Amino acid sequence: MQESSVRNIQILYFARVKEKLNYSIEPLSLPESIHTISDLKRLLAQRGESWSEIFSADKQLRAAVNHELVSDEYLIQDKDEVGFFPPVSGG
Amino acid sequence: MIKVDIQTQDFDICTELAWMRQATDNCGAIASFVGLVRGKDASNIVDFIELEHYPVMAEKSITHMAEMAMQRWPLTAVRVIHRVGKLPAGAQIVLVLTASEHRKAAFAACEFVMDYLKAEAPFWKKEILPAGEHWVEAKASDELAKQAWLIE
């Protein structure tokens, strides 16, 4: 049996994603069924239409954990800071 | 030596060049790049842009790019300033200075840092036009320019 553990994370949203969701930052206590970034995206996509458009339909969406880009397979840890944003356009 | 700043205020290239000359030893060449807000994009008049960034990650990612450049070329210093906030047409956005004993390394490293910055540093531009505002899309050509450095 897998050991259950509390994982409290912080999620940050940027640019187009932030505007569309009308959310910039939120703390979240992860349900036990959520392990990877991919799981988290599936969970967030259930929150409503704009959320679903971002987290299930937008293939361009990027994710970073603790300020490093990560793939959908990344295993989320307690106290991780997860950022979601569109492809960058600075410089 | 690497120095990276993300700031709302403008920068002065002469001040930064002077800093680089005194901060580096045996520097024979400094290459510079300054990115500006274009007043026109395609046929649209652009009044302002708004630049958003991911704090901490932006600094970290640019510092990492500068470190990669220092490993790849014999550089003595890299200086990067990137502005954020609301910037009018014609305003300075980004500065990259690279110092080396000889010019070729400085030129190449300056382009390398800019290509990586455009493709990977977490900044987002929104154009404010007379008719409304919109987010600037990432360009496939920016990703290709970065990838070209992986082949060389």
gemmi code that builds the backbone of each chain (N, CA, C; Angstrom):
import gemmi

chains = {
    "A": [
        ("MET", (0.837, -1.204, 0.000), (0.000, 0.000, 0.000), (0.871, 1.252, 0.000)),
        ("GLN", (0.435, 2.226, -0.771), (1.207, 3.453, -0.837), (0.970, 4.315, 0.402)),
        ("GLU", (2.030, 4.870, 0.880), (1.924, 5.731, 2.054), (1.239, 7.040, 1.647)),
        ("SER", (0.243, 7.440, 2.419), (-0.401, 8.699, 2.066), (0.384, 9.829, 2.709)),
        ("SER", (0.543, 10.908, 1.956), (1.297, 12.030, 2.507), (0.648, 13.331, 2.069)),
        ("VAL", (0.798, 14.306, 2.908), (0.228, 15.610, 2.599), (1.145, 16.317, 1.617)),
        ("ARG", (0.567, 16.831, 0.555), (1.362, 17.633, -0.384), (0.645, 18.946, -0.629)),
        ("ASN", (1.180, 19.961, 0.003), (0.637, 21.300, -0.187), (1.503, 22.028, -1.193)),
        ("ILE", (0.882, 22.467, -2.272), (1.663, 23.155, -3.303), (1.103, 24.555, -3.533)),
        ("GLN", (1.879, 25.322, -4.266), (1.458, 26.660, -4.663), (1.387, 26.650, -6.183)),
        ("ILE", (0.287, 27.164, -6.746), (0.206, 27.235, -8.213), (0.187, 28.698, -8.646)),
        ("LEU", (0.988, 29.014, -9.645), (1.028, 30.366, -10.200), (0.628, 30.310, -11.671)),
        ("TYR", (-0.151, 31.302, -12.095), (-0.602, 31.377, -13.489), (-0.075, 32.684, -14.079)),
        ("PHE", (0.318, 32.641, -15.361), (0.899, 33.837, -15.973), (0.279, 34.172, -17.328)),
        ("ALA", (0.369, 35.436, -17.659), (0.028, 35.973, -18.984), (-1.393, 35.572, -19.413)),
        ("ARG", (-1.509, 35.042, -20.629), (-2.817, 34.693, -21.180), (-3.589, 33.728, -20.262)),
        ("VAL", (-2.853, 32.796, -19.661), (-3.462, 31.802, -18.774), (-4.077, 32.488, -17.551)),
        ("LYS", (-3.314, 33.387, -16.957), (-3.778, 34.139, -15.779), (-5.037, 34.942, -16.113)),
        ("GLU", (-5.003, 35.616, -17.267), (-6.140, 36.459, -17.660), (-7.403, 35.646, -17.905)),
        ("LYS", (-7.205, 34.518, -18.572), (-8.349, 33.697, -18.924), (-9.012, 33.076, -17.684)),
        ("LEU", (-8.187, 32.686, -16.714), (-8.721, 32.038, -15.509), (-9.111, 33.051, -14.446)),
        ("ASN", (-8.588, 34.277, -14.606), (-8.788, 35.311, -13.602), (-8.227, 34.870, -12.234)),
        ("TYR", (-7.092, 34.203, -12.300), (-6.427, 33.660, -11.129), (-4.937, 33.915, -11.305)),
        ("SER", (-4.227, 34.342, -10.289), (-2.783, 34.471, -10.456), (-2.008, 33.524, -9.544)),
        ("ILE", (-2.541, 33.261, -8.357), (-1.814, 32.391, -7.432), (-2.814, 31.703, -6.512)),
        ("GLU", (-2.554, 30.439, -6.199), (-3.419, 29.747, -5.240), (-2.661, 28.613, -4.555)),
        ("PRO", (-2.920, 28.433, -3.258), (-2.387, 27.261, -2.583), (-3.324, 26.098, -2.849)),
        ("LEU", (-2.783, 24.896, -2.946), (-3.644, 23.735, -3.189), (-3.094, 22.532, -2.426)),
        ("SER", (-4.001, 21.841, -1.732), (-3.621, 20.602, -1.073), (-4.005, 19.478, -2.023)),
        ("LEU", (-3.028, 18.732, -2.492), (-3.296, 17.755, -3.540), (-4.066, 16.540, -3.035)),
        ("PRO", (-5.141, 16.184, -3.737), (-5.822, 14.921, -3.412), (-4.847, 13.767, -3.664)),
        ("GLU", (-5.088, 12.647, -2.989), (-4.150, 11.519, -3.079), (-3.977, 10.963, -4.480)),
        ("SER", (-5.031, 11.113, -5.292), (-4.979, 10.543, -6.640), (-4.095, 11.351, -7.601)),
        ("ILE", (-3.651, 12.535, -7.172), (-2.870, 13.403, -8.061), (-1.373, 13.217, -7.798)),
        ("HIS", (-0.669, 12.746, -8.803), (0.774, 12.507, -8.642), (1.618, 13.371, -9.571)),
        ("THR", (1.203, 13.435, -10.824), (2.038, 14.112, -11.826), (1.407, 15.442, -12.270)),
        ("ILE", (2.172, 16.185, -13.048), (1.664, 17.424, -13.644), (0.456, 17.104, -14.528)),
        ("SER", (0.551, 15.986, -15.218), (-0.548, 15.562, -16.075), (-1.831, 15.335, -15.258)),
        ("ASP", (-1.707, 14.692, -14.083), (-2.858, 14.500, -13.183), (-3.410, 15.851, -12.729)),
        ("LEU", (-2.497, 16.754, -12.378), (-2.914, 18.072, -11.883), (-3.683, 18.828, -12.964)),
        ("LYS", (-3.196, 18.730, -14.217), (-3.878, 19.403, -15.320), (-5.291, 18.834, -15.495)),
        ("ARG", (-5.425, 17.516, -15.339), (-6.732, 16.889, -15.473), (-7.678, 17.398, -14.369)),
        ("LEU", (-7.144, 17.522, -13.164), (-7.938, 18.023, -12.033), (-8.397, 19.474, -12.281)),
        ("LEU", (-7.472, 20.316, -12.726), (-7.797, 21.731, -12.946), (-8.785, 21.895, -14.106)),
        ("ALA", (-8.667, 21.019, -15.100), (-9.550, 21.098, -16.276), (-11.017, 20.899, -15.906)),
        ("GLN", (-11.261, 20.260, -14.753), (-12.646, 19.982, -14.334), (-13.331, 21.189, -13.702)),
        ("ARG", (-12.592, 22.286, -13.528), (-13.163, 23.420, -12.794), (-14.153, 24.254, -13.608)),
        ("GLY", (-14.188, 24.072, -14.909), (-15.120, 24.871, -15.716), (-14.605, 25.034, -17.127)),
        ("GLU", (-15.342, 25.813, -17.917), (-15.037, 25.888, -19.337), (-13.668, 26.503, -19.638)),
        ("SER", (-13.365, 27.659, -19.015), (-12.070, 28.289, -19.308), (-10.933, 27.390, -18.844)),
        ("TRP", (-11.156, 26.724, -17.708), (-10.120, 25.838, -17.157), (-9.881, 24.659, -18.091)),
        ("SER", (-10.958, 24.125, -18.617), (-10.845, 22.993, -19.520), (-10.136, 23.408, -20.813)),
        ("GLU", (-10.453, 24.630, -21.304), (-9.800, 25.111, -22.525), (-8.295, 25.215, -22.328)),
        ("ILE", (-7.877, 25.642, -21.144), (-6.441, 25.782, -20.873), (-5.802, 24.425, -20.581)),
        ("PHE", (-6.410, 23.663, -19.687), (-5.702, 22.494, -19.150), (-5.946, 21.195, -19.906)),
        ("SER", (-6.962, 21.160, -20.780), (-7.038, 19.939, -21.586), (-6.858, 20.213, -23.062)),
        ("ALA", (-7.256, 21.412, -23.531), (-7.201, 21.650, -24.975), (-5.915, 22.338, -25.426)),
        ("ASP", (-5.287, 23.130, -24.556), (-4.140, 23.932, -24.981), (-2.846, 23.124, -24.949)),
        ("LYS", (-2.419, 22.682, -26.128), (-1.210, 21.845, -26.210), (0.061, 22.676, -26.050)),
        ("GLN", (-0.098, 24.002, -26.102), (1.064, 24.889, -25.993), (1.417, 25.196, -24.539)),
        ("LEU", (0.517, 24.832, -23.618), (0.711, 25.184, -22.213), (2.033, 24.636, -21.673)),
        ("ARG", (2.780, 25.502, -20.982), (4.051, 25.095, -20.368), (3.871, 24.982, -18.865)),
        ("ALA", (4.663, 24.085, -18.251), (4.649, 23.973, -16.799), (6.072, 24.058, -16.268)),
        ("ALA", (6.223, 24.759, -15.146), (7.522, 24.824, -14.472), (7.311, 24.432, -13.022)),
        ("VAL", (8.296, 23.730, -12.445), (8.250, 23.436, -11.015), (9.507, 23.998, -10.379)),
        ("ASN", (9.302, 24.774, -9.345), (10.416, 25.436, -8.663), (11.352, 26.122, -9.662)),
        ("HIS", (10.736, 26.789, -10.638), (11.421, 27.643, -11.611), (12.194, 26.907, -12.689)),
        ("GLU", (11.908, 25.602, -12.866), (12.518, 24.864, -13.980), (11.380, 24.272, -14.809)),
        ("LEU", (11.519, 24.333, -16.152), (10.498, 23.717, -17.003), (10.450, 22.220, -16.737)),
        ("VAL", (9.235, 21.657, -16.686), (9.090, 20.213, -16.471), (8.122, 19.628, -17.502)),
        ("SER", (8.155, 18.297, -17.633), (7.230, 17.616, -18.538), (6.013, 17.166, -17.733)),
        ("ASP", (5.015, 16.651, -18.455), (3.775, 16.195, -17.820), (3.996, 15.046, -16.838)),
        ("GLU", (5.123, 14.353, -16.979), (5.382, 13.178, -16.133), (5.999, 13.534, -14.786)),
        ("TYR", (6.344, 14.786, -14.598), (7.001, 15.185, -13.335), (6.138, 14.801, -12.124)),
        ("LEU", (6.762, 14.180, -11.106), (6.073, 13.782, -9.882), (6.084, 14.925, -8.870)),
        ("ILE", (4.906, 15.409, -8.543), (4.804, 16.594, -7.689), (5.137, 16.246, -6.238)),
        ("GLN", (5.934, 17.110, -5.604), (6.369, 16.917, -4.212), (5.715, 17.974, -3.312)),
        ("ASP", (5.730, 17.683, -2.016), (5.236, 18.655, -1.043), (6.024, 19.970, -1.188)),
        ("LYS", (5.327, 21.097, -1.087), (5.913, 22.447, -1.132), (6.419, 22.881, -2.514)),
        ("ASP", (6.099, 22.108, -3.537), (6.482, 22.526, -4.891), (5.738, 23.801, -5.285)),
        ("GLU", (6.436, 24.630, -6.051), (5.776, 25.781, -6.675), (5.600, 25.430, -8.150)),
        ("VAL", (4.345, 25.352, -8.585), (4.051, 24.979, -9.974), (3.578, 26.219, -10.734)),
        ("GLY", (4.223, 26.518, -11.852), (3.811, 27.650, -12.688), (3.241, 27.148, -14.000)),
        ("PHE", (2.123, 27.727, -14.430), (1.551, 27.392, -15.742), (1.543, 28.651, -16.605)),
        ("PHE", (2.005, 28.526, -17.855), (2.065, 29.707, -18.723), (2.140, 29.322, -20.192)),
        ("PRO", (1.834, 30.288, -21.076), (1.935, 30.031, -22.520), (3.397, 30.122, -22.971)),
        ("PRO", (3.697, 29.758, -24.229), (5.059, 29.930, -24.752), (5.525, 31.375, -24.569)),
        ("VAL", (6.805, 31.553, -24.323), (7.320, 32.876, -23.949), (7.461, 33.800, -25.156)),
        ("SER", (7.435, 35.112, -24.900), (7.552, 36.092, -25.998), (8.245, 37.367, -25.534)),
        ("GLY", (9.306, 37.202, -24.735), (10.030, 38.391, -24.250), (11.128, 38.824, -25.197)),
        ("GLY", (12.067, 39.610, -24.677), (13.234, 40.061, -25.445), (12.948, 41.255, -26.309)),
    ],
    "B": [
        ("MET", (32.284, 36.875, -14.914), (31.315, 37.569, -14.074), (29.971, 37.689, -14.802)),
        ("ILE", (28.918, 37.412, -14.068), (27.577, 37.489, -14.654), (26.733, 38.422, -13.803)),
        ("LYS", (26.028, 39.345, -14.456), (25.127, 40.230, -13.723), (23.812, 40.332, -14.496)),
        ("VAL", (22.724, 39.982, -13.821), (21.397, 39.970, -14.464), (20.432, 40.813, -13.635)),
        ("ASP", (19.711, 41.708, -14.289), (18.679, 42.489, -13.594), (17.384, 42.499, -14.384)),
        ("ILE", (16.284, 42.319, -13.668), (14.954, 42.504, -14.248), (14.419, 43.751, -13.565)),
        ("GLN", (14.012, 44.746, -14.319), (13.634, 46.018, -13.699), (12.598, 46.762, -14.528)),
        ("THR", (11.868, 47.666, -13.871), (10.910, 48.479, -14.623), (11.612, 49.702, -15.229)),
        ("GLN", (12.633, 50.208, -14.535), (13.249, 51.457, -15.001), (14.138, 51.235, -16.225)),
        ("ASP", (14.390, 52.327, -16.929), (15.214, 52.296, -18.136), (16.676, 52.030, -17.753)),
        ("PHE", (17.474, 51.708, -18.768), (18.914, 51.532, -18.522), (19.711, 52.433, -19.448)),
        ("ASP", (20.960, 52.667, -19.061), (21.851, 53.508, -19.855), (23.039, 52.658, -20.287)),
        ("ILE", (23.158, 52.455, -21.596), (24.178, 51.538, -22.108), (25.596, 52.023, -21.764)),
        ("CYS", (25.796, 53.332, -21.711), (27.138, 53.858, -21.400), (27.545, 53.503, -19.969)),
        ("THR", (26.575, 53.618, -19.041), (26.844, 53.246, -17.648), (27.210, 51.773, -17.556)),
        ("GLU", (26.476, 50.950, -18.315), (26.713, 49.504, -18.263), (28.044, 49.126, -18.915)),
        ("LEU", (28.381, 49.812, -20.012), (29.683, 49.567, -20.658), (30.821, 49.950, -19.716)),
        ("ALA", (30.640, 51.062, -19.020), (31.678, 51.529, -18.084), (31.855, 50.509, -16.959)),
        ("TRP", (30.730, 49.982, -16.463), (30.799, 48.972, -15.406), (31.573, 47.750, -15.901)),
        ("MET", (31.251, 47.347, -17.143), (31.882, 46.149, -17.679), (33.383, 46.334, -17.861)),
        ("ARG", (33.791, 47.528, -18.290), (35.227, 47.784, -18.506), (36.006, 47.711, -17.212)),
        ("GLN", (35.392, 48.210, -16.135), (36.148, 48.158, -14.873), (36.004, 46.803, -14.170)),
        ("ALA", (34.933, 46.062, -14.503), (34.692, 44.789, -13.806), (35.483, 43.637, -14.409)),
        ("THR", (35.956, 43.811, -15.633), (36.607, 42.686, -16.301), (38.098, 42.937, -16.480)),
        ("ASP", (38.811, 41.832, -16.488), (40.249, 41.893, -16.598), (40.653, 41.552, -18.030)),
        ("ASN", (41.527, 42.353, -18.600), (42.057, 42.075, -19.934), (40.966, 41.918, -20.994)),
        ("CYS", (39.959, 42.764, -20.907), (38.872, 42.726, -21.872), (39.296, 43.457, -23.142)),
        ("GLY", (39.180, 42.784, -24.293), (39.553, 43.421, -25.546), (38.364, 43.733, -26.435)),
        ("ALA", (37.204, 43.198, -26.066), (36.028, 43.382, -26.911), (34.746, 43.273, -26.097)),
        ("ILE", (33.825, 44.186, -26.349), (32.485, 44.069, -25.757), (31.475, 44.153, -26.893)),
        ("ALA", (30.616, 43.137, -27.001), (29.531, 43.178, -27.988), (28.252, 43.535, -27.257)),
        ("SER", (27.367, 44.283, -27.949), (26.129, 44.703, -27.279), (24.925, 44.462, -28.170)),
        ("PHE", (23.799, 44.180, -27.529), (22.520, 44.118, -28.222), (21.507, 44.877, -27.388)),
        ("VAL", (20.729, 45.733, -28.049), (19.632, 46.426, -27.373), (18.350, 46.144, -28.145)),
        ("GLY", (17.342, 45.609, -27.467), (16.036, 45.362, -28.088), (15.090, 46.499, -27.728)),
        ("LEU", (14.314, 46.959, -28.722), (13.418, 48.112, -28.542), (11.971, 47.744, -28.844)),
        ("VAL", (11.057, 48.553, -28.345), (9.632, 48.384, -28.676), (9.390, 48.976, -30.070)),
        ("ARG", (9.000, 48.123, -31.020), (8.683, 48.615, -32.365), (7.368, 49.386, -32.328)),
        ("GLY", (7.322, 50.515, -33.071), (6.102, 51.316, -33.117), (5.071, 50.743, -34.070)),
        ("LYS", (5.503, 49.748, -34.864), (4.590, 49.113, -35.814), (4.873, 47.630, -35.824)),
        ("ASP", (3.810, 46.817, -35.779), (3.998, 45.382, -35.908), (3.087, 44.937, -37.032)),
        ("ALA", (3.667, 44.405, -38.101), (2.959, 44.179, -39.359), (2.389, 45.543, -39.767)),
        ("SER", (1.062, 45.697, -39.888), (0.546, 47.010, -40.299), (-0.076, 47.746, -39.111)),
        ("ASN", (0.029, 47.149, -37.914), (-0.596, 47.769, -36.746), (0.314, 48.792, -36.064)),
        ("ILE", (-0.271, 49.915, -35.679), (0.449, 50.895, -34.862), (0.435, 50.375, -33.425)),
        ("VAL", (1.610, 50.319, -32.801), (1.690, 49.872, -31.415), (1.984, 51.081, -30.522)),
        ("ASP", (1.080, 51.363, -29.583), (1.297, 52.491, -28.676), (2.225, 52.091, -27.534)),
        ("PHE", (1.909, 50.923, -26.952), (2.644, 50.432, -25.785), (2.771, 48.922, -25.870)),
        ("ILE", (3.712, 48.399, -25.127), (3.636, 46.975, -24.821), (3.635, 46.849, -23.298)),
        ("GLU", (3.065, 45.749, -22.850), (3.136, 45.424, -21.434), (3.900, 44.126, -21.308)),
        ("LEU", (4.943, 44.153, -20.504), (5.772, 42.962, -20.333), (5.557, 42.371, -18.958)),
        ("GLU", (5.130, 41.116, -18.966), (4.948, 40.388, -17.713), (6.065, 39.356, -17.598)),
        ("HIS", (6.455, 38.994, -16.388), (7.469, 37.945, -16.234), (7.164, 37.079, -15.031)),
        ("TYR", (7.863, 35.966, -14.955), (7.757, 35.059, -13.811), (8.963, 35.377, -12.932)),
        ("PRO", (8.743, 36.124, -11.836), (9.872, 36.526, -10.995), (10.632, 35.290, -10.495)),
        ("VAL", (11.848, 35.440, -10.192), (12.775, 34.380, -9.772), (13.117, 33.462, -10.957)),
        ("MET", (12.094, 32.896, -11.606), (12.405, 32.012, -12.733), (13.084, 32.794, -13.864)),
        ("ALA", (12.639, 34.020, -14.102), (13.233, 34.826, -15.174), (14.724, 35.085, -14.892)),
        ("GLU", (15.036, 35.502, -13.666), (16.427, 35.750, -13.290), (17.252, 34.472, -13.405)),
        ("LYS", (16.682, 33.378, -12.874), (17.407, 32.101, -12.887), (17.677, 31.633, -14.302)),
        ("SER", (16.670, 31.751, -15.159), (16.847, 31.210, -16.504), (17.864, 32.043, -17.292)),
        ("ILE", (17.843, 33.359, -17.133), (18.828, 34.180, -17.857), (20.237, 33.928, -17.308)),
        ("THR", (20.338, 33.785, -15.993), (21.651, 33.497, -15.397), (22.197, 32.178, -15.943)),
        ("HIS", (21.300, 31.203, -16.075), (21.722, 29.906, -16.616), (22.210, 30.045, -18.065)),
        ("MET", (21.519, 30.879, -18.856), (21.943, 31.100, -20.250), (23.322, 31.753, -20.296)),
        ("ALA", (23.542, 32.710, -19.396), (24.836, 33.395, -19.342), (25.939, 32.405, -18.934)),
        ("GLU", (25.600, 31.502, -18.011), (26.582, 30.485, -17.598), (26.931, 29.551, -18.758)),
        ("MET", (25.908, 29.177, -19.533), (26.170, 28.326, -20.704), (27.095, 29.046, -21.689)),
        ("ALA", (26.851, 30.352, -21.876), (27.687, 31.133, -22.796), (29.131, 31.194, -22.283)),
        ("MET", (29.294, 31.340, -20.958), (30.647, 31.446, -20.396), (31.408, 30.129, -20.510)),
        ("GLN", (30.635, 29.009, -20.516), (31.291, 27.704, -20.689), (31.695, 27.475, -22.138)),
        ("ARG", (30.914, 28.076, -23.037), (31.115, 27.801, -24.459), (32.187, 28.691, -25.093)),
        ("TRP", (32.292, 29.934, -24.612), (33.269, 30.874, -25.162), (34.147, 31.435, -24.038)),
        ("PRO", (35.345, 31.889, -24.371), (36.221, 32.477, -23.334), (35.798, 33.908, -22.994)),
        ("LEU", (34.693, 34.028, -22.270), (34.166, 35.355, -21.937), (34.696, 35.804, -20.590)),
        ("THR", (34.755, 37.120, -20.417), (35.139, 37.644, -19.101), (33.916, 38.144, -18.337)),
        ("ALA", (32.845, 38.506, -19.059), (31.632, 38.957, -18.367), (30.423, 38.925, -19.283)),
        ("VAL", (29.260, 38.725, -18.668), (27.974, 38.832, -19.367), (27.072, 39.708, -18.512)),
        ("ARG", (26.461, 40.705, -19.137), (25.547, 41.604, -18.434), (24.216, 41.585, -19.167)),
        ("VAL", (23.121, 41.306, -18.450), (21.794, 41.322, -19.070), (20.852, 42.169, -18.221)),
        ("ILE", (20.115, 43.049, -18.881), (19.023, 43.780, -18.219), (17.766, 43.548, -19.048)),
        ("HIS", (16.684, 43.153, -18.398), (15.400, 43.007, -19.107), (14.371, 43.836, -18.359)),
        ("ARG", (13.686, 44.706, -19.083), (12.672, 45.542, -18.429), (11.315, 44.853, -18.445)),
        ("VAL", (10.481, 45.199, -17.483), (9.106, 44.706, -17.419), (8.176, 45.892, -17.160)),
        ("GLY", (6.872, 45.664, -17.327), (5.897, 46.729, -17.111), (5.444, 47.322, -18.428)),
        ("LYS", (4.904, 48.540, -18.355), (4.327, 49.173, -19.537), (5.384, 50.033, -20.231)),
        ("LEU", (5.696, 49.713, -21.482), (6.754, 50.411, -22.208), (6.216, 50.999, -23.508)),
        ("PRO", (6.460, 52.300, -23.750), (5.951, 52.932, -24.975), (6.800, 52.564, -26.198)),
        ("ALA", (6.236, 52.762, -27.394), (6.964, 52.539, -28.642), (8.297, 53.291, -28.591)),
        ("GLY", (9.353, 52.626, -29.021), (10.677, 53.237, -29.037), (11.490, 52.970, -27.778)),
        ("ALA", (10.838, 52.500, -26.705), (11.538, 52.279, -25.440), (12.497, 51.092, -25.538)),
        ("GLN", (13.520, 51.124, -24.707), (14.446, 49.999, -24.624), (13.805, 48.884, -23.803)),
        ("ILE", (13.947, 47.632, -24.276), (13.398, 46.485, -23.544), (14.506, 45.663, -22.894)),
        ("VAL", (15.511, 45.336, -23.706), (16.505, 44.381, -23.228), (17.914, 44.801, -23.644)),
        ("LEU", (18.859, 44.525, -22.753), (20.277, 44.788, -23.041), (21.075, 43.515, -22.784)),
        ("VAL", (21.917, 43.151, -23.753), (22.873, 42.060, -23.522), (24.259, 42.580, -23.874)),
        ("LEU", (25.185, 42.493, -22.932), (26.586, 42.837, -23.181), (27.423, 41.598, -22.909)),
        ("THR", (28.356, 41.310, -23.828), (29.259, 40.185, -23.606), (30.685, 40.682, -23.806)),
        ("ALA", (31.548, 40.350, -22.860), (32.930, 40.820, -22.921), (33.879, 39.638, -23.067)),
        ("SER", (34.920, 39.860, -23.886), (35.897, 38.805, -24.114), (37.231, 39.455, -24.470)),
        ("GLU", (38.275, 38.648, -24.578), (39.557, 39.203, -25.013), (39.497, 39.562, -26.494)),
        ("HIS", (38.716, 38.767, -27.241), (38.647, 38.983, -28.693), (37.209, 39.051, -29.181)),
        ("ARG", (37.026, 39.692, -30.329), (35.669, 40.037, -30.756), (34.782, 38.855, -31.116)),
        ("LYS", (35.347, 37.806, -31.736), (34.481, 36.736, -32.241), (33.668, 36.067, -31.129)),
        ("ALA", (34.318, 35.814, -30.014), (33.619, 35.194, -28.886), (32.530, 36.129, -28.362)),
        ("ALA", (32.837, 37.417, -28.289), (31.865, 38.388, -27.771), (30.638, 38.476, -28.674)),
        ("PHE", (30.872, 38.552, -30.002), (29.742, 38.614, -30.948), (28.874, 37.357, -30.853)),
        ("ALA", (29.521, 36.191, -30.907), (28.774, 34.930, -30.914), (27.989, 34.755, -29.620)),
        ("ALA", (28.620, 35.047, -28.499), (27.966, 34.848, -27.200), (26.774, 35.792, -27.031)),
        ("CYS", (26.887, 37.000, -27.556), (25.802, 37.982, -27.452), (24.575, 37.447, -28.201)),
        ("GLU", (24.791, 36.906, -29.391), (23.693, 36.355, -30.179), (23.111, 35.102, -29.507)),
        ("PHE", (23.983, 34.274, -28.975), (23.574, 33.048, -28.270), (22.651, 33.383, -27.094)),
        ("VAL", (23.065, 34.333, -26.271), (22.258, 34.697, -25.092), (20.902, 35.248, -25.530)),
        ("MET", (20.899, 36.103, -26.561), (19.622, 36.664, -27.031), (18.715, 35.572, -27.608)),
        ("ASP", (19.292, 34.645, -28.380), (18.481, 33.567, -28.973), (17.870, 32.690, -27.885)),
        ("TYR", (18.633, 32.386, -26.854), (18.089, 31.588, -25.754), (17.037, 32.366, -24.979)),
        ("LEU", (17.333, 33.645, -24.748), (16.390, 34.478, -23.989), (15.031, 34.554, -24.690)),
        ("LYS", (15.058, 34.789, -26.015), (13.798, 34.893, -26.771), (12.999, 33.587, -26.708)),
        ("ALA", (13.703, 32.449, -26.705), (13.012, 31.158, -26.784), (12.610, 30.601, -25.426)),
        ("GLU", (13.334, 30.970, -24.357), (13.113, 30.265, -23.092), (12.839, 31.121, -21.860)),
        ("ALA", (13.293, 32.378, -21.845), (13.121, 33.162, -20.613), (11.639, 33.503, -20.425)),
        ("PRO", (11.105, 33.307, -19.212), (9.658, 33.481, -18.998), (9.213, 34.946, -18.902)),
        ("PHE", (9.078, 35.544, -20.092), (8.517, 36.893, -20.249), (7.411, 36.800, -21.291)),
        ("TRP", (6.392, 37.622, -21.132), (5.286, 37.643, -22.104), (4.941, 39.081, -22.440)),
        ("LYS", (4.785, 39.328, -23.757), (4.486, 40.678, -24.254), (3.032, 40.787, -24.664)),
        ("LYS", (2.444, 41.898, -24.267), (1.102, 42.207, -24.744), (1.195, 43.537, -25.486)),
        ("GLU", (0.672, 43.592, -26.708), (0.688, 44.845, -27.464), (-0.590, 45.615, -27.203)),
        ("ILE", (-0.431, 46.912, -26.926), (-1.583, 47.786, -26.716), (-1.708, 48.653, -27.969)),
        ("LEU", (-2.728, 48.374, -28.765), (-2.948, 49.089, -30.024), (-4.125, 50.038, -29.849)),
        ("PRO", (-4.267, 51.022, -30.771), (-5.446, 51.903, -30.674), (-6.751, 51.089, -30.693)),
        ("ALA", (-6.756, 49.957, -31.426), (-7.983, 49.167, -31.567), (-8.193, 48.147, -30.453)),
        ("GLY", (-7.253, 48.034, -29.549), (-7.391, 47.033, -28.486), (-6.038, 46.434, -28.138)),
        ("GLU", (-6.073, 45.366, -27.347), (-4.808, 44.771, -26.926), (-4.789, 43.282, -27.205)),
        ("HIS", (-3.594, 42.746, -27.396), (-3.496, 41.293, -27.589), (-2.123, 40.788, -27.172)),
        ("TRP", (-2.089, 39.532, -26.738), (-0.820, 38.897, -26.369), (-0.036, 38.574, -27.630)),
        ("VAL", (1.266, 38.781, -27.568), (2.132, 38.461, -28.702), (2.405, 36.958, -28.681)),
        ("GLU", (2.200, 36.325, -29.835), (2.441, 34.880, -29.940), (3.936, 34.598, -29.985)),
        ("ALA", (4.315, 33.454, -29.434), (5.700, 33.011, -29.563), (5.963, 32.697, -31.030)),
        ("LYS", (7.183, 32.982, -31.505), (7.504, 32.742, -32.919), (8.288, 31.449, -33.075)),
        ("ALA", (7.887, 30.653, -34.068), (8.605, 29.403, -34.344), (10.057, 29.707, -34.717)),
        ("SER", (10.286, 30.864, -35.365), (11.652, 31.210, -35.787), (12.576, 31.429, -34.587)),
        ("ASP", (12.000, 31.873, -33.459), (12.814, 32.058, -32.249), (13.278, 30.715, -31.699)),
        ("GLU", (12.385, 29.729, -31.738), (12.740, 28.394, -31.261), (13.815, 27.785, -32.180)),
        ("LEU", (13.673, 28.008, -33.491), (14.655, 27.475, -34.450), (16.021, 28.120, -34.262)),
        ("ALA", (16.015, 29.437, -33.964), (17.286, 30.150, -33.768), (18.032, 29.574, -32.566)),
        ("LYS", (17.268, 29.230, -31.509), (17.887, 28.622, -30.336), (18.426, 27.241, -30.659)),
        ("GLN", (17.593, 26.471, -31.382), (17.994, 25.089, -31.680), (19.232, 25.008, -32.568)),
        ("ALA", (19.436, 26.063, -33.389), (20.602, 26.077, -34.265), (21.905, 26.021, -33.457)),
        ("TRP", (21.856, 26.555, -32.225), (23.063, 26.540, -31.370), (23.362, 25.131, -30.842)),
        ("LEU", (22.360, 24.265, -30.849), (22.580, 22.902, -30.359), (23.326, 22.066, -31.388)),
        ("ILE", (23.201, 22.458, -32.662), (23.801, 21.680, -33.761), (25.270, 22.043, -33.941)),
        ("GLU", (25.578, 23.338, -33.813), (26.932, 23.816, -34.104), (28.001, 23.134, -33.266)),
    ],
}
model = gemmi.Model(1)
for chain_id, residues in chains.items():
    chain = gemmi.Chain(chain_id)
    for i, (resn, *xyz) in enumerate(residues, 1):
        res = gemmi.Residue()
        res.name, res.seqid = resn, gemmi.SeqId(i, " ")
        for name, pos in zip(("N", "CA", "C"), xyz):
            atom = gemmi.Atom()
            atom.name, atom.element = name, gemmi.Element(name[0])
            atom.pos, atom.b_iso = gemmi.Position(*pos), 0.0
            res.add_atom(atom)
        chain.add_residue(res)
    model.add_chain(chain)
structure = gemmi.Structure()
structure.add_model(model)
structure.setup_entities()
